[in-house]
Amino acid sequence: MDLCKASLHKYDTALSVVLGRNLEAIVVDEEKTSIDCIEYMRNQRAGQATFIPLDTIKVKPVNNKFRAFGKGVRLACGYCAARARN
């Protein structure tokens, strides 16, 4: 399930660039879940994956000075539509 996608199709490439190596990351509820998943993958020789545990993320507020660069300029987060958490 994709957690976010570009709000308009024309922004798909820009969003992919912004997300970079985390584009295919797996979001999990907590760090223990990511450790369990990594251990399972190791035991199954299922390759590697990047896990992002929600309980370890520290979010900084967006600096308002970045919102006023000029006409035609917006923050990448303005082009991303996220799904609600179930």
C-alpha positions as CSV (number, residue, x, y, z in Angstrom):
1,M,0.0,0.0,0.0
2,D,1.4,3.4,-0.9
3,L,1.3,5.9,1.9
4,C,1.7,8.9,-0.2
5,K,1.5,9.8,-3.9
6,A,1.9,13.0,-5.9
7,S,-1.2,15.1,-5.7
8,L,-1.0,15.5,-9.5
9,H,0.6,13.0,-11.9
10,K,3.0,15.6,-13.3
11,Y,4.7,15.7,-9.9
12,D,5.5,12.0,-9.7
13,T,9.2,12.4,-10.7
14,A,9.8,15.3,-8.4
15,L,8.3,13.3,-5.5
16,S,10.4,10.3,-6.3
17,V,13.6,12.5,-6.3
18,V,12.6,14.0,-2.9
19,L,12.0,10.6,-1.3
20,G,15.2,9.2,-2.8
21,R,16.3,5.9,-1.3
22,N,13.2,5.9,1.0
23,L,10.8,5.6,-1.9
24,E,10.6,1.8,-1.3
25,A,11.0,2.0,2.5
26,I,8.6,0.0,4.6
27,V,6.8,2.0,7.4
28,V,6.2,0.0,10.6
29,D,4.5,0.9,13.9
30,E,7.5,0.6,16.2
31,E,11.2,-0.1,16.2
32,K,10.7,-3.7,17.6
33,T,8.5,-4.5,14.6
34,S,11.4,-3.4,12.3
35,I,13.9,-5.5,14.2
36,D,11.5,-8.5,13.9
37,C,11.1,-8.0,10.2
38,I,14.8,-7.7,9.6
39,E,15.4,-10.9,11.6
40,Y,12.7,-12.7,9.6
41,M,14.1,-11.5,6.3
42,R,17.6,-12.5,7.3
43,N,16.4,-16.0,8.3
44,Q,14.5,-16.4,5.1
45,R,17.3,-15.0,3.0
46,A,14.7,-12.6,1.5
47,G,17.1,-9.7,0.7
48,Q,17.2,-6.4,2.3
49,A,14.8,-3.6,3.0
50,T,14.7,-0.2,4.7
51,F,12.3,0.1,7.6
52,I,11.0,3.3,9.1
53,P,9.5,2.8,12.6
54,L,7.0,5.5,13.4
55,D,7.9,5.6,17.1
56,T,11.5,6.9,16.2
57,I,10.6,9.7,13.8
58,K,11.2,13.2,15.0
59,V,9.4,15.8,12.9
60,K,10.5,19.4,12.7
61,P,7.9,22.1,11.8
62,V,8.4,23.7,8.3
63,N,10.1,27.0,8.5
64,N,7.7,29.6,7.1
65,K,10.4,31.5,5.3
66,F,10.5,28.6,2.8
67,R,6.9,29.1,1.9
68,A,7.5,32.6,0.4
69,F,10.3,32.0,-2.2
70,G,8.2,33.3,-5.0
71,K,5.8,32.6,-7.8
72,G,5.8,29.0,-9.0
73,V,7.8,27.7,-6.0
74,R,6.2,25.4,-3.4
75,L,7.5,23.0,-0.8
76,A,7.5,19.3,-1.9
77,C,5.1,18.5,1.0
78,G,2.6,20.6,-0.8
79,Y,2.5,18.2,-3.7
80,C,2.1,15.0,-1.7
81,A,-1.2,13.5,-0.8
82,A,-0.9,11.1,2.2
83,R,-3.3,8.3,3.1
84,A,-4.9,8.4,6.5
85,R,-3.7,5.8,9.0
86,N,-6.1,3.0,9.7
